[in-house]
Amino acid sequence: MPSKRLLDVLPGWFLIALVVVLAVLVVAVMLGVIIGMRVSRGASAPAPPEAPRDDTPTVRAALPPPENPAFKKYQAFLEEKGVAAKEMDSQMRAFAGQFKDMRQNLRDLMPGNTDMADVVERVRDALDAGDFQHMLALLETIGERENTDGVDKRTQSLKHLMAGAVARSIAGDLQMVRMEPKEAAEHFRLAVEALPPFQEDLHAELLNKYGTASYQSGEPETAIAAFERALSILERRLGKNHPDVATALNNLALIHYLRGNYDGAEPLYRRSLMIDEQTLGIDHPGVATDLNNLALLYKKQGDLESAEPLLKRAMEIKEKHFDPGHPSLVTGQQNYAALLRALGRDEEAEVFERRATVLPPKRTEEAAE
C-alpha cells in the first residue's frame, strides 16, 4: 500500500495544538524585538548638553576651622571694613592660604641674633590668636634689629674681604718681581676670589695680573680666560671704545700671538688700534705700539708688504715724541731697517740703521766731556 503523508496520519487535535504553540512563539518573538528596540533607543538617547566650563582647574584654599581665633578675628576685620557678603568667602579663602604660608615662613625664620628666637615664637602665638597688630609690632622689631646688625656685619665683612684681596695682590706683585710667576698667579687668583662685589675696576686689574702671571707660569689657557673676563668687565664698565679696553685687547692678542694663533690675534690687534686712534689720537705713542704689534704679526706670517707701512708709521710717531737715541725710538728704527733689508731695500735700511746708532742727548754730552 502506498505510503501516506505525515500530516494525513497525525490526529486532528495534535495539529491544532501545534498551531497554537507556533502562534505563541511568534508573539513572544515580536514582543522581544519591540522591547529591545525601546531599550536600545533609550540607551542611545543623547545626554543633555553640559554647561560650558573653564578648562583651567580652580584651586580653592581650605578654610581654617571655624573655632580658629585668627579666622574669627579676620572675619571680624573684614566686617569692620564693610566687605560685601558675596566677597567674604573669597577673602576668607585667601586668608586661609596666607595663614598657612605665614606659619610656614615663621617656622623657617631663624634670626642671626639668638635672643630674637623668643620674639619669633611670640609672633607665631600672635598669629594663632589673631592679634595682628601685636604681630606687626613684633615683626618690625625683628626686622629692624636683624637689618641693623646685618648691615654692620656686612660692612665689616666687606672690609675684611677687601683687605685680604689687596694683601694678596701686593704679595703677587712681590712674587712677580722675584720672578716667581707661579706663586704670584696663586696670590692673584685668591685676590680675585676674595674681592667684594661692585669693585669692578680693581677686579679687572687683578684679572689682568692673574692672566699675565698665569701665562708666564706656563698656563696659557688660564691666562686667556682671565684676560677675557677682564675685557668683559671693562667693556661693561667703561664702554667698548675706552683706552683701557684697548689695553685689554692688546694683552689678549699677545697671548694668541705668542701661541702662534695669528688668526685669533689679528682682529684683536686691529680693534685695539682703532680704539686708540679714536680716543688717544692718530699720533699718540700708544698708537705706535699698536702699529708695531700688528706689523710684527704680519711679519711673522711672512706678509712683509703689509707690515712695512705700519712699522714706518710707528717709527714716525715715535720721532715726534722722543729725542734721537731714545730706546723706544731706536727699537723702532732698527725694526724698520730690518724689514727694509728683508724687502731688498738696502739703501733705505742703511739710513735708519745710522739713526739707530745716535746716542741719547745726555749720553752724548757726557761723551764729549
JOMONOR-V934790 format. One record per residue. N is the residue number from 0. RES is the residue in one letter. OMEGA is omega in whole degrees, -180 to 180 (* if undefined). D_FIRST is the distance of its C-alpha to the first C-alpha in Angstrom with 2 decimals. Layout:
<<N & RES & OMEGA & D_FIRST> <N & RES & OMEGA & D_FIRST>>
//
This chain:
<<0 & M & -178 & 0.00> <1 & P & -179 & 3.79> <2 & S & 178 & 6.42> <3 & K & 176 & 8.90> <4 & R & -177 & 12.58> <5 & L & -177 & 15.01> <6 & L & -178 & 17.12> <7 & D & -176 & 14.53> <8 & V & -180 & 14.20> <9 & L & 178 & 17.99> <10 & P & -176 & 20.31> <11 & G & -178 & 22.83> <12 & W & -180 & 25.86> <13 & F & 179 & 24.89> <14 & L & 180 & 24.73> <15 & I & -180 & 28.11> <16 & A & -180 & 29.66> <17 & L & 179 & 28.51> <18 & V & -179 & 30.15> <19 & V & -179 & 33.33> <20 & V & 180 & 33.61> <21 & L & 179 & 33.27> <22 & A & 180 & 35.91> <23 & V & 180 & 38.27> <24 & L & 180 & 37.95> <25 & V & 180 & 38.79> <26 & V & -179 & 41.80> <27 & A & 180 & 43.02> <28 & V & -179 & 42.85> <29 & M & 178 & 44.76> <30 & L & 179 & 47.41> <31 & G & 179 & 47.86> <32 & V & -179 & 48.42> <33 & I & -179 & 50.91> <34 & I & 180 & 52.81> <35 & G & 179 & 52.93> <36 & M & -180 & 54.40> <37 & R & 178 & 57.06> <38 & V & -180 & 57.97> <39 & S & 179 & 58.18> <40 & R & -180 & 60.34> <41 & G & -178 & 62.56> <42 & A & -176 & 63.09> <43 & S & 180 & 63.93> <44 & A & -177 & 66.32> <45 & P & 178 & 69.72> <46 & A & 178 & 72.42> <47 & P & -177 & 75.48> <48 & P & 178 & 78.21> <49 & E & 177 & 80.77> <50 & A & 179 & 84.41> <51 & P & -179 & 86.30> <52 & R & 178 & 88.04> <53 & D & -180 & 90.75> <54 & D & -179 & 89.54> <55 & T & -180 & 92.75> <56 & P & 180 & 92.44> <57 & T & 179 & 95.11> <58 & V & -180 & 97.09> <59 & R & 179 & 98.39> <60 & A & 177 & 100.95> <61 & A & 179 & 100.38> <62 & L & 174 & 102.76> <63 & P & 177 & 105.11> <64 & P & -175 & 104.52> <65 & P & -177 & 106.07> <66 & E & 179 & 108.56> <67 & N & -178 & 110.06> <68 & P & -180 & 113.71> <69 & A & 178 & 113.80> <70 & F & -179 & 110.75> <71 & K & -178 & 112.39> <72 & K & -180 & 115.71> <73 & Y & 177 & 114.14> <74 & Q & 178 & 112.14> <75 & A & 178 & 115.39> <76 & F & 180 & 117.05> <77 & L & 179 & 114.43> <78 & E & 177 & 114.82> <79 & E & 178 & 118.58> <80 & K & 180 & 118.01> <81 & G & 179 & 115.96> <82 & V & -178 & 112.74> <83 & A & -177 & 110.00> <84 & A & -177 & 107.20> <85 & K & 178 & 104.56> <86 & E & -174 & 106.49> <87 & M & -176 & 107.19> <88 & D & -179 & 103.90> <89 & S & 178 & 104.28> <90 & Q & -180 & 107.92> <91 & M & 178 & 107.09> <92 & R & 176 & 104.40> <93 & A & 178 & 106.87> <94 & F & -180 & 109.37> <95 & A & 178 & 106.80> <96 & G & 179 & 106.36> <97 & Q & 179 & 110.12> <98 & F & 180 & 110.72> <99 & K & -180 & 108.46> <100 & D & -179 & 110.16> <101 & M & 178 & 113.64> <102 & R & 179 & 112.94> <103 & Q & 180 & 111.64> <104 & N & 177 & 114.64> <105 & L & 175 & 117.00> <106 & R & -179 & 115.42> <107 & D & -176 & 116.06> <108 & L & 179 & 119.62> <109 & M & -177 & 122.07> <110 & P & 175 & 125.67> <111 & G & 177 & 128.15> <112 & N & -176 & 130.57> <113 & T & -179 & 129.37> <114 & D & 177 & 131.07> <115 & M & -179 & 128.73> <116 & A & 179 & 125.68> <117 & D & 179 & 126.54> <118 & V & 178 & 126.78> <119 & V & 178 & 123.29> <120 & E & 178 & 121.98> <121 & R & 176 & 123.69> <122 & V & 178 & 122.00> <123 & R & 180 & 118.61> <124 & D & -180 & 119.56> <125 & A & 178 & 120.76> <126 & L & -180 & 117.47> <127 & D & -179 & 115.41> <128 & A & -178 & 117.67> <129 & G & 179 & 117.47> <130 & D & -171 & 121.25> <131 & F & -179 & 121.07> <132 & Q & 178 & 124.75> <133 & H & 178 & 125.90> <134 & M & 179 & 123.30> <135 & L & -180 & 124.76> <136 & A & 180 & 128.29> <137 & L & 179 & 127.31> <138 & L & 177 & 125.47> <139 & E & 178 & 128.54> <140 & T & 179 & 130.67> <141 & I & -177 & 128.43> <142 & G & -178 & 128.20> <143 & E & -178 & 131.96> <144 & R & -178 & 132.90> <145 & E & -180 & 130.39> <146 & N & -180 & 131.16> <147 & T & -180 & 134.91> <148 & D & 180 & 134.68> <149 & G & 179 & 132.14> <150 & V & 179 & 134.38> <151 & D & -179 & 137.36> <152 & K & 178 & 135.48> <153 & R & 179 & 133.98> <154 & T & 178 & 137.47> <155 & Q & 180 & 138.72> <156 & S & 179 & 135.72> <157 & L & 177 & 136.30> <158 & K & 179 & 139.95> <159 & H & -179 & 138.98> <160 & L & 180 & 136.47> <161 & M & 179 & 138.94> <162 & A & 179 & 141.69> <163 & G & -180 & 139.35> <164 & A & -179 & 138.30> <165 & V & 179 & 141.88> <166 & A & 178 & 143.06> <167 & R & -180 & 140.28> <168 & S & 179 & 141.17> <169 & I & 178 & 144.83> <170 & A & 177 & 143.87> <171 & G & 178 & 141.75> <172 & D & -180 & 144.69> <173 & L & 179 & 146.90> <174 & Q & 179 & 144.42> <175 & M & -180 & 144.21> <176 & V & 175 & 148.00> <177 & R & 179 & 147.86> <178 & M & 176 & 145.40> <179 & E & -173 & 142.59> <180 & P & -179 & 139.78> <181 & K & 178 & 136.97> <182 & E & 179 & 138.62> <183 & A & -180 & 139.52> <184 & A & 179 & 135.92> <185 & E & 177 & 134.79> <186 & H & -179 & 137.43> <187 & F & 178 & 136.42> <188 & R & 179 & 132.72> <189 & L & 178 & 133.52> <190 & A & 178 & 135.73> <191 & V & -179 & 132.89> <192 & E & -177 & 130.55> <193 & A & -173 & 133.16> <194 & L & 179 & 134.19> <195 & P & 178 & 133.31> <196 & P & 177 & 131.20> <197 & F & 175 & 132.78> <198 & Q & -168 & 135.40> <199 & E & -180 & 134.01> <200 & D & 179 & 137.28> <201 & L & 178 & 138.11> <202 & H & 180 & 134.50> <203 & A & 179 & 134.68> <204 & E & -180 & 138.08> <205 & L & 178 & 136.82> <206 & L & 177 & 133.74> <207 & N & 177 & 136.00> <208 & K & 179 & 138.11> <209 & Y & 179 & 135.02> <210 & G & 180 & 133.74> <211 & T & -180 & 137.07> <212 & A & -179 & 137.40> <213 & S & 180 & 133.79> <214 & Y & -179 & 134.28> <215 & Q & 179 & 137.51> <216 & S & 175 & 135.82> <217 & G & 179 & 133.11> <218 & E & -175 & 130.33> <219 & P & -179 & 129.77> <220 & E & 177 & 126.33> <221 & T & 180 & 127.76> <222 & A & 180 & 130.68> <223 & I & 179 & 128.47> <224 & A & 180 & 126.39> <225 & A & 180 & 129.60> <226 & F & 179 & 131.08> <227 & E & 177 & 127.89> <228 & R & 179 & 127.86> <229 & A & 179 & 131.52> <230 & L & -180 & 130.86> <231 & S & 179 & 128.02> <232 & I & -177 & 130.25> <233 & L & 178 & 133.14> <234 & E & 179 & 130.98> <235 & R & -175 & 129.58> <236 & R & -171 & 132.99> <237 & L & -174 & 135.28> <238 & G & -173 & 133.06> <239 & K & -176 & 131.99> <240 & N & 179 & 135.36> <241 & H & 179 & 137.86> <242 & P & 178 & 140.35> <243 & D & 175 & 139.08> <244 & V & 178 & 135.60> <245 & A & 178 & 137.17> <246 & T & 179 & 138.73> <247 & A & 177 & 135.39> <248 & L & 180 & 133.77> <249 & N & 179 & 136.56> <250 & N & 180 & 136.11> <251 & L & 179 & 132.38> <252 & A & -179 & 132.94> <253 & L & 179 & 135.49> <254 & I & 179 & 132.96> <255 & H & 180 & 130.49> <256 & Y & -178 & 133.34> <257 & L & 178 & 134.50> <258 & R & 179 & 130.94> <259 & G & 179 & 130.64> <260 & N & -175 & 128.18> <261 & Y & 178 & 130.07> <262 & D & 177 & 127.19> <263 & G & -177 & 127.02> <264 & A & -172 & 130.80> <265 & E & -178 & 131.48> <266 & P & 178 & 129.84> <267 & L & 177 & 131.49> <268 & Y & -179 & 134.91> <269 & R & 180 & 134.42> <270 & R & 177 & 133.45> <271 & S & 178 & 136.41> <272 & L & -179 & 138.73> <273 & M & -180 & 137.35> <274 & I & -178 & 137.80> <275 & D & 177 & 141.36> <276 & E & -178 & 142.33> <277 & Q & -173 & 141.12> <278 & T & -177 & 142.55> <279 & L & -176 & 145.64> <280 & G & -172 & 146.72> <281 & I & -178 & 146.49> <282 & D & -180 & 149.77> <283 & H & 178 & 149.21> <284 & P & 177 & 149.66> <285 & G & 177 & 146.15> <286 & V & 177 & 144.85> <287 & A & 178 & 146.84> <288 & T & 179 & 145.05> <289 & D & 179 & 141.66> <290 & L & -180 & 142.66> <291 & N & -180 & 143.90> <292 & N & -180 & 140.67> <293 & L & 179 & 138.45> <294 & A & 178 & 140.72> <295 & L & 176 & 140.57> <296 & L & 179 & 136.77> <297 & Y & 179 & 136.76> <298 & K & 180 & 139.33> <299 & K & 179 & 137.15> <300 & Q & -180 & 134.28> <301 & G & -180 & 136.61> <302 & D & -175 & 136.75> <303 & L & -179 & 140.57> <304 & E & 179 & 140.63> <305 & S & -178 & 138.93> <306 & A & -172 & 141.14> <307 & E & -178 & 144.49> <308 & P & 179 & 144.81> <309 & L & 178 & 143.69> <310 & L & 180 & 146.32> <311 & K & 180 & 148.98> <312 & R & 178 & 148.27> <313 & A & 180 & 148.24> <314 & M & -180 & 151.63> <315 & E & 177 & 153.08> <316 & I & 180 & 152.05> <317 & K & 178 & 153.75> <318 & E & 179 & 156.91> <319 & K & -173 & 157.11> <320 & H & -175 & 156.88> <321 & F & 176 & 158.58> <322 & D & 176 & 162.01> <323 & P & -179 & 162.39> <324 & G & 177 & 161.77> <325 & H & -176 & 159.35> <326 & P & -179 & 156.75> <327 & S & 179 & 153.79> <328 & L & 179 & 155.40> <329 & V & 179 & 156.34> <330 & T & 179 & 152.75> <331 & G & 180 & 151.52> <332 & Q & 179 & 154.06> <333 & Q & 179 & 153.20> <334 & N & -178 & 149.46> <335 & Y & 179 & 150.00> <336 & A & 180 & 152.38> <337 & A & 179 & 149.89> <338 & L & 179 & 147.16> <339 & L & 179 & 149.49> <340 & R & 178 & 150.28> <341 & A & 179 & 146.55> <342 & L & -180 & 146.23> <343 & G & -179 & 149.15> <344 & R & -171 & 151.55> <345 & D & -178 & 154.34> <346 & E & 178 & 157.30> <347 & E & -179 & 155.72> <348 & A & -178 & 154.83> <349 & E & -180 & 158.48> <350 & V & -177 & 159.58> <351 & F & 175 & 157.35> <352 & E & 178 & 158.12> <353 & R & 179 & 161.84> <354 & R & -178 & 161.11> <355 & A & -179 & 159.22> <356 & T & 180 & 162.38> <357 & V & 179 & 164.49> <358 & L & 174 & 165.45> <359 & P & -176 & 164.93> <360 & P & -177 & 168.06> <361 & K & -179 & 169.10> <362 & R & 178 & 168.82> <363 & T & 179 & 170.76> <364 & E & -180 & 173.59> <365 & E & -180 & 173.75> <366 & A & -177 & 173.91> <367 & A & -177 & 176.85> <368 & E & * & 178.98>>
//
